[in-house]
Amino acid sequence: MTGAPTGAAHPDARDAEAVDSETRFQNMADFAPVMLWVTDADGACTYLNQRWYEFTGQTPTDAGGLGWLAATHPDDRPRTARIFMKANAARTPFRLEYRLRHADGSYHWAIDAALPRFGADGTFLGYIGSVIDIQDRRHAEEQLQASEARYRTLFESIESGFCVVEVDLSGKQVDYRVIEANPAFFQQTGFPQAIVDQWLRKALPDLEEHWYDVYGRVARSGQAMRFEQGSAALGRWFDVFAFRTGTPSEGRVAILFNDISARRKAEEALQQLNETLEQQVAERTAERDRMWVTSPDLMLVIDFSGVLRQVNPAWTTMLGYDAAELVGRHVNEFVVPDDHEGTTGAYLAAAAGQRPAIVNRYYHKDGSTRWISWVAAPAGDVTYATGRDITAEREQALALAQTEEQLRQAQKMEAVGQLTGGIAHDFNNLLTGVIGSLDLLQRQLARGQTDKLARYATAATTSANRAAALTHRLLAFSRRQPLDPKAVNANRLVSGMEDLLRRTIGENIALEIVTAGGLWQCLCDPHQLESAVLNLVINGRDAMPDGGTLTIETCNAHIDLAYATRLGNVRPGQYVCVCVTDTGTGMTKDTIARAFEPFFTTKPIGQGTGLGLSMIYGFARQSEGYAKIYSEVGQGTTVKLYLPRFYGESDGNGDEQHGLGSADRAGSGEVVLVIEDETVVRDLVVEVLQDLGYQTIEAADGPSGLKLLQSAARIDLLITDIGLPGLNGRQVVDAARAQRPALKVLFMTGYAENATIANGFLEPGMQMITKPFAIDALTSRIRDMITE
C-alpha cells in the first residue's frame, strides 16, 4: 500500500493484526453453540466452525467451496442452491429452512440465516451465516398440527350437537353465549350461525330459565350434569351432558347433546297405549291420592332442576301456601337463603340416584320460619319427598341450650366469687409485707438508723415479686399473659434447670432427666416453659413427702385427627412433649377432672393458691398446645405438656441477660420518648434513662405522645405503655411510623388483651417488656434496641 499517512502502521504490521483478528474470530467461532460459516465474493465457502463438522461429520476438504451442499437433503439441494446463489448475486440477506444430514445419517430440519459482508471501500466480500438445528421444534409443530387436525375432524364430523358456551355469573341473572359450535349443533337446535357470540337472553328471550340455571350451576360448581330437558321455545327435547372446561374463572361449559324429540313422541304414544293399564291401578292411585290429601306432613314432587311439580294440601295447613303459588316455581324461593346450598345438593343427589335426607328452614307465608325434616327418593325424572315439621323440637333444643348457658354463667359467677376471695386474701397478705416493710424502712430513716434498711428493702421486694408472680399466674390462667414465642430446644432448657430442680426437690427425691435424641424444636415462650416445668416439679415433690423418684422426659409426638377430635379444640399435627412423672400419692378421677380449675387445690390452707396447674394449662393453650394429666391413686402422676413444633431456622433462644454496666449507658446523646399515663411508672422509667445518660421526653397520654412523634424532634427510641388514654400504644406507633418508618419501639404492658402473643403483634423494630420488670432487665433491653 502506498501513500500511507505519516505515523501509520507498516503494512506488515497491519497484516499481522489481521491474522491475529482472524485467529481470535476462529477461536470464538469454533466454540459457538451454533454452526457458523463464511464465503468469499464468488460464493465459495472459506470457513466452517467446529460445530459444523461435529454435527455433519464432514471434513474441511468435504465442505470447502460448495461441498457443504453435499450435507443437504437431496430433495432440498436445488432450492437451497438456487436461493443461495440468487442472494449472492444480489448481495442481500437471506434466510431459509432445509434438511441437514446429521453425522449419524439422519436428517434434521435447520434454519440458515446470512448477511452480506462488505469492505471499508464498499467491496462485496461474501457472506457470514449461522445454522441452527430446529428438528425438535419442527417435530413438535407437526404433532400439534396433526392433533389439531384430528380434533377438528372429530369436531366437524360427529352427529351429536356440540358447543362451548361462556357463562356470565356476574349479574343478577345468569346469561350465556355460544363461542364455538359444530355443524350438528345448528342442525339439532335450529339456531342460525349468527347466534354465535350473542348473549341468549337478548338473542332468544323466550328460552326457558332452567337452561340458565343448569349451565350456571355447572360453571359455578364444576360438577358435570347429565339430564333430559324439553324446550318449548325450540319445540324440541334434548339429552344433554354438560361439564365445565378450562379454568373456573373463564366460566366455560362444554355441552354435548342429541335431539330426542322423536323418542319422546314415541314415549308419549306408548303412554297413551298404557292408559288402559293405568285404569287398572286406579284403586291404588286413589289410595295414594287419599294419603296425599290427608297426610299432615308436607309432600312434593320436584324435578331434577329444583322446580316444584306437585304439592299436597299440607303445604296450605303448615306453611299457608296454595298449590298454585308453589307449582312451577323453584324450591329455593321458599327456603331460607342460608339453607339454599343444602337444598340444592339434595335434589342434585336425587338426580344422581341417591336417597337424600336433610333438614332445612322454610318461610311461612306470614314471614315466620319452620324447620322441616325431609326424606326423598328419585322416581323417573322427578323426586318424591316427604317433610315433617320439627320446629317445636328445635325450639325445645334451643331452650335447653339456653338453660345450659345460664348454668355455665352461674358456674362462671361462682368461679368469679372464688377468684375475688382468693385474690383478696393473697394480695392482702403480700401488700401487708410490702407496706409494713416500707413503713419500717421510713421509721429507720427518720431515726437516722441504717443497719436494717437492706433487710426491710429486701422484704418489700420479695413480697412485691410474689405479687407479680401471682398476677402472671392469673394472666396465664385467663390467657391474657403477653408471651414471646420463639424456637426453643426443650432438651437444652430442661437440662439447664437441673441444678435448680435438684435444690428444689431435696435430697430424699431422686431426679431423672431423659432427653430424646433428634428432638424437634418447639414454639413457645422459654421463660413460661421454665416456670411450667418448675411448677410441675414442685407439685411432684409435694406429692412425695416420704421421698420417691421424679422423672422429666422429652419426646416428639404426633396428634392425629381422630385423637384431636376426641380432645376437642386441639389441632392435629406435630408437637414436642415435655413429661413430668412422680411416684407420689396420685389423684382420683374427680381430682383429675378439676385439677386445671383455678384455685382448686388439695393442699392445706396456706400451702397453695390453686393456680399452678391452671397457669400451666393456660400457657399450653395460649401457645396453641395442650396439657394432659394421667394419674392413679397410690401409683403417682404424669403431666404431659404438648407444645407445637417449630418449623424453620432458629437464631437461638434469645434469653441471655446481663447486668447493668458501662455497655448499657448512652453513647452519643440518644433521645428516648416515654409515654405512660401512670405518673409513678413514668417517673421511674425517666429516672432510669437519665441515670444512664439518655435525654428524655415525656408524655402522659396517646395524643400528646403522637404530637411529639409527628414533630421534627430527634427520637431514637419510643417506650410506651399499651393501655393509654385517648389512643392506645399500638395506635400511636402505627400513626407515628407513617412518618418514622424505622422508629424503634419498646412496649410496656401488664395486661394486653390484643397482644397476648407477640407473634403478629410485634413487627420488626418492636419489643415488649412485661410489668413489673427489674431495672436491670429494662436497661439491658433499652441498650440492645438502641444499638441494633
Buried (B, 14 or more C-beta within 10 A) or exposed (E): EEEEEEEEEEEEEEEEEEEEEEEEBBEEBBEEEBBBBBBBBEBBBEBBBBBBBEBBBBEEEBBBBBBBBEBBBEEBBEEBBEBBEEBBEEBEEBEBBBBBBBEEEEBBBBBBBBEBBEEEEEEEBBBBBBBBBBBEEBEEEEEEEEEEEEEEEEBEEEEBBBBBBBBBEEEEEBBBBBEBBBBBBBEBBEBEEEBBEBEBBEBBEEBBEBBBBBBBBBBBBEEEBEBBBBBEEBEBBBBBBBBBBEEEEEBBBBBBBBBBBEEBEEEEEEEEEEEEEEEEEEEEEEEEEEEBEEEEBBBBBBBBBBBBBBBBBBBBEBBBBEEEBBBEEBBBEBBBEEBBEBBBBBBBBBBEEBEBEBBBBBBBEEEEBBBBBBBBBBEEEBBBBBBBBBBEEBEEEEEEEEEEEEEEEEEEEEBEEBBEEBBEEBBEEBEEBBEBBBEBBEEBEEEEEEEEEEEBEEBBBBBBEBBBBBBBBBBBBBBBBBBBBBBBBBBBBBBEBEEEBBEBBEEEBBBEBEBBEEBBBBBBBBBBBBBBBBBBBBBBBBBBEEBBBBBBBBBBBEBEEEEBEEBEEBEBBBBBBBBBBBBBBBBEEEBBEBBBBBBBBBEEEEEBBBBBBBBBBBBBBBBBBBBBBBBEEEEBBBBBBBBBBBEEEEEEBEEEEEEBEEEBEBEEEBBBBBBBBBEEBBEBBBEBBEEBEBBBBBBBBBBBBBEBBEEEEEBBBBBBBBBBEBBBBBBBBEBBBEEBEEBBBBBBBBBBEEBBBBEEBBEEBBBBBBBBBEEBBBBBBBBBBBEE
